[in-house]
Amino acid sequence: REPVSAQGSMVMNTGQQIQRAYMDYQMGLMGTPWSHELDDVEYQRHVAQNPCRYRYTEDSSAAT
């Protein structure tokens, strides 16, 4: 079994990994926020223009 640590919307194995994930999120490495008013075509365009750049690694130095 693996340890589980959770905070807000993040679930990882350690608190350190959660903190790193929040930092990566705040830097925009997991995509960028969008308006909930987007229709399907607008959402697809937004995702294509703002791809997720987050790459999880075991050493939790995540972003590449």
Backbone as ProteinMPNN parsed JSONL, in Angstrom:
{"seq_chain_A": "REPVSAQGSMVMNTGQQIQRAYMDYQMGLMGTPWSHELDDVEYQRHVAQNPCRYRYTEDSSAAT", "coords_chain_A": {"N_chain_A": [[0.828, -1.201, 0.0], [0.312, 2.262, -0.629], [1.134, 5.432, 0.876], [-1.311, 8.014, 1.452], [-2.088, 11.342, 0.878], [-4.07, 14.197, 1.215], [-5.306, 17.358, 0.128], [-7.55, 19.858, -0.294], [-8.315, 19.931, -3.676], [-6.289, 18.288, -4.424], [-4.667, 15.143, -4.464], [-2.171, 13.162, -3.349], [0.839, 11.295, -2.602], [2.388, 12.351, -0.548], [2.577, 15.212, 1.656], [4.44, 17.052, 0.734], [4.485, 16.542, -2.025], [1.92, 17.395, -2.642], [2.093, 20.159, -2.097], [3.96, 20.873, -4.058], [2.47, 20.247, -6.337], [0.399, 22.153, -6.124], [1.927, 24.489, -6.453], [2.826, 24.088, -9.08], [0.357, 24.122, -10.381], [-0.436, 26.783, -9.903], [1.458, 28.074, -11.437], [0.531, 27.583, -13.909], [1.028, 25.174, -15.135], [-0.675, 23.065, -15.366], [-2.548, 23.532, -17.253], [-4.829, 26.221, -18.069], [-7.225, 28.28, -16.365], [-10.703, 28.495, -17.364], [-13.626, 30.111, -18.644], [-16.764, 29.163, -17.398], [-18.753, 29.472, -19.116], [-18.184, 28.705, -21.66], [-18.903, 27.254, -24.824], [-18.937, 23.958, -26.355], [-17.213, 23.991, -28.627], [-15.715, 26.33, -28.188], [-14.476, 25.605, -25.774], [-12.896, 23.4, -26.607], [-11.154, 24.75, -28.324], [-9.909, 26.442, -26.47], [-8.558, 24.551, -24.833], [-6.83, 23.433, -26.735], [-5.228, 25.634, -27.282], [-4.079, 26.097, -24.826], [-2.434, 23.921, -23.62], [-1.923, 21.282, -21.207], [1.042, 21.308, -19.396], [2.124, 19.838, -17.451], [4.098, 17.383, -15.944], [4.249, 14.64, -14.11], [6.62, 13.32, -11.878], [8.359, 10.772, -10.08], [10.131, 11.814, -8.155], [8.942, 14.092, -7.352], [9.627, 16.553, -8.426], [8.212, 17.524, -10.355], [7.385, 19.54, -12.703], [8.277, 19.953, -16.127]], "CA_chain_A": [[0.0, 0.0, 0.0], [1.004, 3.547, -0.673], [0.529, 6.465, 1.715], [-2.172, 8.956, 0.737], [-2.213, 12.648, 1.499], [-5.022, 14.993, 0.432], [-5.571, 18.733, 0.534], [-8.379, 20.483, -1.319], [-8.56, 19.088, -4.842], [-5.091, 17.501, -4.723], [-4.43, 13.894, -3.747], [-0.847, 12.649, -3.692], [1.35, 10.394, -1.58], [2.957, 13.11, 0.571], [2.256, 16.634, 1.718], [5.4, 17.753, -0.115], [4.005, 16.408, -3.399], [0.743, 18.265, -2.775], [2.56, 21.539, -2.184], [4.567, 21.03, -5.381], [1.384, 20.246, -7.32], [-0.253, 23.464, -6.07], [2.834, 25.461, -7.067], [2.771, 23.853, -10.522], [-0.959, 24.592, -10.825], [-0.427, 28.24, -9.884], [2.32, 28.529, -12.528], [-0.155, 27.299, -15.159], [1.551, 23.96, -15.761], [-1.755, 22.076, -15.5], [-3.565, 24.177, -18.066], [-5.256, 27.514, -17.547], [-8.671, 28.322, -16.106], [-11.567, 28.947, -18.445], [-14.962, 30.531, -18.249], [-17.719, 28.064, -17.455], [-19.732, 29.827, -20.128], [-17.724, 28.282, -22.979], [-19.591, 26.123, -25.447], [-18.006, 22.863, -26.635], [-16.203, 24.403, -29.599], [-14.837, 27.288, -27.505], [-13.679, 24.843, -24.811], [-11.888, 22.648, -27.36], [-10.18, 25.732, -28.785], [-9.152, 26.864, -25.283], [-7.66, 23.455, -24.438], [-5.797, 23.32, -27.771], [-4.333, 26.782, -27.165], [-3.496, 26.11, -23.484], [-2.285, 22.519, -23.216], [-1.307, 20.965, -19.918], [2.483, 21.075, -19.501], [2.512, 19.173, -16.21], [4.615, 16.025, -16.068], [4.539, 14.126, -12.776], [7.736, 12.402, -11.727], [8.421, 10.164, -8.744], [10.873, 12.635, -7.185], [8.042, 15.231, -7.118], [10.118, 17.802, -8.993], [7.171, 17.533, -11.375], [7.288, 20.262, -13.981], [9.367, 19.906, -17.087]], "C_chain_A": [[0.86, 1.247, 0.0], [0.35, 4.514, 0.303], [-0.301, 7.413, 0.861], [-2.258, 10.232, 1.553], [-3.128, 13.48, 0.608], [-5.144, 16.39, 1.02], [-6.36, 19.388, -0.585], [-8.638, 19.515, -2.455], [-7.371, 18.194, -5.196], [-5.02, 16.251, -3.845], [-3.111, 13.333, -4.249], [-0.426, 11.663, -2.594], [1.896, 11.128, -0.365], [2.488, 14.556, 0.522], [3.173, 17.464, 0.837], [4.973, 17.683, -1.58], [2.787, 17.292, -3.642], [1.167, 19.712, -2.919], [3.18, 21.819, -3.549], [3.487, 21.093, -6.464], [0.644, 21.586, -7.311], [0.625, 24.545, -6.688], [2.792, 25.331, -8.585], [1.449, 24.351, -11.103], [-0.966, 26.116, -10.931], [0.451, 28.826, -10.982], [1.705, 28.217, -13.893], [0.314, 26.036, -15.855], [0.492, 22.879, -15.942], [-2.874, 22.62, -16.372], [-3.95, 25.503, -17.436], [-6.765, 27.507, -17.341], [-9.449, 28.832, -17.318], [-12.905, 29.373, -17.863], [-15.902, 29.334, -18.36], [-18.82, 28.328, -18.472], [-19.323, 29.379, -21.534], [-18.609, 27.171, -23.532], [-18.532, 25.079, -25.819], [-16.879, 23.267, -27.582], [-15.212, 25.378, -28.955], [-13.931, 26.575, -26.494], [-12.57, 24.068, -25.523], [-10.792, 23.582, -27.877], [-9.294, 26.18, -27.615], [-8.134, 25.8, -24.882], [-6.529, 23.303, -25.458], [-4.769, 24.45, -27.656], [-3.589, 26.819, -25.838], [-3.309, 24.689, -22.981], [-1.644, 22.384, -21.835], [0.167, 20.674, -20.152], [3.012, 20.324, -18.291], [2.966, 17.758, -16.495], [5.021, 15.549, -14.687], [5.73, 13.176, -12.824], [7.789, 11.91, -10.295], [9.146, 11.026, -7.724], [10.133, 13.921, -6.841], [8.646, 16.571, -7.53], [9.356, 18.091, -10.272], [7.416, 18.243, -12.687], [8.531, 20.095, -14.833], [9.154, 20.946, -18.146]], "O_chain_A": [[1.964, 1.282, 0.544], [-0.856, 4.433, 0.539], [-0.02, 7.592, -0.325], [-2.473, 10.201, 2.765], [-2.983, 13.47, -0.615], [-5.093, 16.582, 2.235], [-5.88, 19.462, -1.716], [-9.124, 18.406, -2.233], [-7.436, 17.428, -6.158], [-5.281, 16.303, -2.643], [-2.957, 13.062, -5.44], [-1.24, 11.256, -1.766], [1.87, 10.588, 0.74], [2.059, 15.054, -0.519], [2.746, 18.463, 0.257], [5.09, 18.674, -2.301], [2.639, 17.87, -4.718], [0.649, 20.423, -3.78], [2.953, 22.879, -4.131], [3.58, 21.893, -7.394], [0.297, 22.104, -8.373], [0.118, 25.43, -7.378], [2.728, 26.333, -9.298], [1.423, 24.932, -12.188], [-1.441, 26.675, -11.92], [0.22, 29.954, -11.418], [2.29, 28.549, -14.924], [0.033, 25.839, -17.037], [0.745, 21.877, -16.61], [-4.026, 22.207, -16.237], [-3.44, 25.858, -16.374], [-7.494, 26.815, -18.052], [-8.9, 29.516, -18.181], [-13.253, 29.031, -16.733], [-15.829, 28.577, -19.328], [-19.713, 27.502, -18.662], [-20.041, 29.645, -22.498], [-19.013, 26.264, -22.805], [-17.342, 25.313, -25.608], [-15.72, 22.92, -27.355], [-14.004, 25.258, -29.159], [-12.751, 26.908, -26.375], [-11.422, 24.085, -25.078], [-9.616, 23.219, -27.86], [-8.075, 26.285, -27.758], [-6.973, 26.119, -24.621], [-5.384, 23.067, -25.074], [-3.581, 24.242, -27.903], [-2.571, 27.5, -25.726], [-3.958, 24.287, -22.015], [-0.923, 23.268, -21.373], [0.506, 19.871, -21.021], [4.225, 20.191, -18.126], [2.292, 17.016, -17.21], [6.029, 16.003, -14.146], [5.826, 12.331, -13.714], [7.301, 12.588, -9.39], [8.814, 10.979, -6.54], [10.661, 14.754, -6.105], [8.222, 17.616, -7.036], [9.824, 18.818, -11.148], [7.639, 17.583, -13.702], [9.661, 20.095, -14.346], [9.97, 21.073, -19.059]]}, "name": "protein", "num_of_chains": 1, "seq": "REPVSAQGSMVMNTGQQIQRAYMDYQMGLMGTPWSHELDDVEYQRHVAQNPCRYRYTEDSSAAT"}
